Amino acid sequence: MGVAGHLPPRQNRRMDEQAVYERLLASRPGADTSRGRLFSALSFIVHGHSVGCIMRGTAAFKLGRETPELAAALAAPGAELFDPSGRGRPFKDWVVLPLSEEPRFEQLLEQAVAFALA
């Protein structure tokens, strides 16, 4: 614990990430989305394929290269192509957004699942 009983910022971020992840999973009761890991991140799995993840204060979703869904998601504040390595090699079919954009995440997860099942 940090000063005055507050958790260190990194611990707060992990708790926030876990809470967002749990809310998104709960939004899909009975669906074929399961828990997993991708790049050591909390991941959403559909039929063995990752369709999204929560990591480093962001959420990423696989929407498909050059799809209208990806273009719309990239227009959101703070959105960009997902570059998990941080080496300037983004995945061209994934979008990443800051956790502050959480109101968009349920729809993006639905779109990612639909893309995976198409």
Secondary structure, DSSP 8 states (H G I E B T S, - for coil): --GGG---HHHHHHHHHHHHHHHHHHTSTTSSEEEEEETTEEEEEETTEEEEEEETTEEEEE--TT-HHHHHHHTSTT-EEE-TTSSS--EEEEEEEEGGGGGGHHHHHHHHHHHHH-
